[in-house]
């Protein structure tokens, strides 16, 4: 067993599951979306992106691209969350919450692509 591949797979799957857990629920209801889970998804996606650097294969480049997309969208979602909850003086409204969750949903799509790539790469692996 290759520990590097285990750690890589762990962070790819953890990034996707944290992202999924955050977006699950009513799109415009802030009570259904935990800010700590959003921030955890940001951190884990950043770690997953860092782990993808250095792979010089074509699939490695696509892994990195999906991770960078997910990380950028989650950072944008976290920034929007901070804007709507900390900078604006009024309570967060459903359309604002929907904007935050929509950005996180885009990141979830990128994370799903990354998981699919990981599964394809694993299924194509042959021992020599």
Buried (B, 14 or more C-beta within 10 A) or exposed (E): EEEEEEEBBBBBBBBBBBBBBBBEBEBBEBEBBEBEBBBBBBEBBBBBBEBBEEBEEEEBEBBBBBBBBBBBBBBBBBEBBBBBBEEEEEEBEEEBBBBBBBBBBBBBBBBBBBBEBBEEBEEEEEEE
